[in-house]
Amino acid sequence: MIGRRALLAAAVVVVLAVVAPLLPAYPLTLLTQALIVGILAMSLDVLLGYTGLSSLGHAAYFGVGAYAVAIMATERQAGLVACLVMGVVLAALTAAVFGLLAIRATGTYFLMITLALGMVIWGLAFRWVSLTKGDNGIAGVPRPSLGALDLSGPVPFFYFCLVSAAVAWALMGLLVVSPFGLGLKGIRGSESRMQALGYNVWLHKYAAFVISGVFAGFGGTLWAYYNGFVSPNDVQLVTSVETLLMVALGGPGTLIGPALGAGIIVFLKNFVSVYTKRWLLILGGVYIGVILFAPSGIVGALRGRRR
């Protein structure tokens, strides 16, 4: 089963790599955006789909990674590697601190604590004007170079994001099938049972929280280069809610499901909004339909039908 999924993922990567140079600029831009947001959605799935912890503050780590790149690239003219490392490290540190505050709570209390912690980051982005430029945001983030390869063009940057998303998917895939990942699934099923078997449930949940934040921060670093602009909108509640929607739409506990959900929402937002100002109603209708007729998401429904 794992080998089949890996072959399918490799086939998707090859198809995208072949098709990319043939696409017009706008669809290629949307594909790039879907890849980046897909990393964010998969990172949340590690926490939600495999550990059973719903978070409303996941945009915080995404935003921390994005702001780190924006500040390093515009004010210190740092290179790609330095910006990526700084963004991921700061996101990891933020998740490590927030995890200490949030992990002991469960259910609705965990949801509300992560919401409050996410709003802390939004408040810092909005009020720390000397560093973040407040609601004006940080503009003019230049596309980086990778050695002799210039990533400023849409096609080279798409390939860079495609490889980054594939590596992130592979690493998270190895994580969830490892003994640690199987322990997370057991905790999602029954914490008391895992404690009775001798597992350190708190440590597993805390590690999952931090790892999830690391990958979210990595997605944020790519977003800063993609958008060329970072603002408090990137860390607001709406971003966290959209990420939850992506996971629920595609199918939690699958990794490929959240990536699919991210692609669907990105294209719905950008294509449907061209034809109607009420595209949020259509997006909400799609979400309600999935919840009613496919509670386990699109991928979960397809798997159930195949069985």
C-alpha positions, -999 to 999 in steps of 0.1 A, spaced: 0 0 0 28 24 9 47 16 -23 15 22 -43 10 56 -27 46 65 -34 43 55 -70 11 75 -74 27 106 -58 57 102 -81 34 100 -111 16 132 -100 50 150 -96 62 139 -130 29 150 -147 30 184 -130 67 188 -140 59 180 -176 28 202 -178 41 233 -160 60 248 -190 30 244 -212 6 263 -189 -3 300 -191 10 322 -163 -22 324 -142 -29 287 -139 8 281 -131 6 307 -104 -24 290 -89 -7 256 -90 23 271 -72 0 286 -45 -18 253 -41 15 235 -35 25 259 -8 -8 259 9 -9 221 6 22 220 28 4 240 54 -27 217 52 -6 186 55 12 200 85 -21 206 103 -32 170 93 -3 157 114 -19 173 144 -56 169 135 -58 137 114 -32 116 131 -32 130 167 -68 141 170 -60 177 180 -79 204 162 -61 237 161 -74 272 153 -39 289 155 -20 271 129 -16 302 108 7 315 135 36 293 125 29 299 89 31 336 95 62 334 117 81 316 88 68 341 63 78 372 84 112 357 91 119 354 54 105 388 46 126 406 73 158 387 65 155 391 27 145 428 27 165 442 55 196 420 56 196 407 20 201 372 33 203 342 9 178 314 4 193 289 29 197 315 57 161 326 52 147 291 51 167 280 82 156 312 102 120 308 92 118 271 102 137 276 134 116 305 146 84 286 137 97 256 157 105 277 187 71 293 186 54 259 184 76 246 212 65 275 235 29 274 225 28 236 228 38 239 265 7 260 271 -18 241 249 -11 204 250 -24 198 285 -59 209 274 -82 188 253 -113 192 231 -128 226 230 -104 240 255 -74 230 233 -92 247 203 -98 279 223 -62 280 236 -47 276 201 -71 303 189 -59 327 216 -22 319 209 -27 325 172 -43 358 180 -11 367 200 10 363 169 -16 383 148 -14 411 175 24 412 173 23 413 135 -3 442 137 12 462 165 50 457 163 53 483 136 90 488 138 96 452 128 66 440 108 55 474 94 20 468 109 -10 466 87 11 479 58 30 447 57 65 440 43 66 444 5 92 437 -21 104 403 -9 127 392 -38 126 357 -53 158 339 -43 185 322 -63 196 286 -57 232 286 -67 234 295 -103 197 289 -108 175 320 -107 141 313 -92 126 347 -101 107 332 -131 73 315 -126 84 282 -140 117 278 -120 99 289 -88 71 264 -95 97 236 -98 113 247 -66 79 246 -48 71 213 -64 103 197 -51 98 213 -17 62 200 -14 73 165 -25 100 164 1 77 177 28 51 151 18 77 123 19 90 134 53 56 136 68 47 103 52 77 86 68 67 102 101 31 89 102 41 53 92 69 52 118 64 37 153 60 73 165 33 79 140 15 47 149 17 59 185 0 91 174 -28 71 158 -32 51 190 -35 84 210 -61 96 186 -81 65 192 -78 63 230 -54 82 252 -62 62 283 -54 29 265 -20 43 253 -12 54 288 -21 20 301 4 5 276 31 27 289 33 55 263 42 90 273 10 105 258 19 141 266 54 139 250 40 123 218 14 151 215 39 178 222 63 164 196 35 162 171 26 198 179 62 210 173 67 190 142 34 203 128 46 238 135 79 232 117 63 221 85 38 250 87 67 274 91 84 258 61 53 265 41 53 301 53 89 306 41 78 296 6 47 318 8 68 349 15 89 343 -17 58 334 -37 37 364 -27 65 389 -23 45 405 5 37 395 41 10 411 62 -11 404 93 -37 389 69 -14 359 66 -17 351 104 -53 360 110 -80 335 121 -94 332 86 -62 315 74 -64 290 102 -100 282 95 -93 278 58 -66 253 66 -90 233 88 -114 234 59 -88 220 35 -81 191 58 -118 183 64 -126 186 27 -98 164 14 -98 139 43 -80 140 76 -55 113 84 -44 108 48 -19 136 40 -28 134 3 -63 145 12 -54 179 28 -32 185 -3 -61 178 -25 -84 200 -4 -59 228 -6 -59 226 -44 -97 226 -46 -101 256 -23 -73 276 -40 -89 271 -74 -125 277 -61 -114 310 -45 -97 323 -76 -119 310 -103 -154 313 -88 -146 348 -74 -142 360 -110 -178 352 -118 -196 361 -85 -190 381 -54 -207 354 -34 -181 328 -39 -179 323 -1 -215 309 -3 -204 284 -29 -174 274 -9 -195 270 22 -220 249 2 -192 226 -10 -180 222 26 -215 214 39 -220 189 11 -188 171 20 -196 170 57 -231 156 50 -223 131 23 -186 124 29 -178 130 66 -143 115 62 -135 138 33 -131 132 -4 -102 107 -1 -119 89 28 -151 85 7 -131 72 -22 -114 47 0 -147 36 15 -162 30 -19 -132 10 -31 -135 -13 0 
